[in-house]
Amino acid sequence: MLGLTNQQPTLTSVIAGFMNAGGFGSAIVRKSVTFANTAGHLHLFTVTGDVLVVLAAVGKVVCASAGGCNASVGITGSTAAIIALTNVTLINVSEIWHDNSPDAYIEDSSVLKRFIITGSNDILLTLSAQADSGQIDFDCFWTPLSAGATVVPV
């Protein structure tokens, strides 16, 4: 069973995992974001090298924004590549946020897409305005594609 960890696997152990278990996501890291009048770009994960990632986002506390706020997840220059621009107030407790219409409680895992991120591009949460309150947990399942590649929560 995989556990949440900041420990980084070696490329050799990743290759062995693929060969022996057909496994993806030899490492899993979590970033919990709590909004408290938060705006702008938030670094979720620092990426070093080239990696293959799957990102799962689940609402933990109802998100609120009096002034209206859209959120997305991606990288610099492509800020909505991983999760599309979404009204942050649509993200409620236990809802799965993977597109612009968060779903409650259960979702087919095929909606979670795999992304290749190269060139050490960090994974960002971008807010168009102020998110007053709420909490989202981001779980990043990842596998290195280059020697020394890592994904670490910020």
Secondary structure, DSSP 8 states (H G I E B T S, - for coil): ----------HHHHHHHHHHH----SEEEEEEEEEEEEEEEEEEEEEES-EEEEEEEEEEEEEE-TT--EEEEEETTEEEEEEEEEEGGG--TTEEESSSS-EES---GGGS-EEEE-TT--EEEEEEEEEEEEEEEEEEEEEESSTT-EEEE-
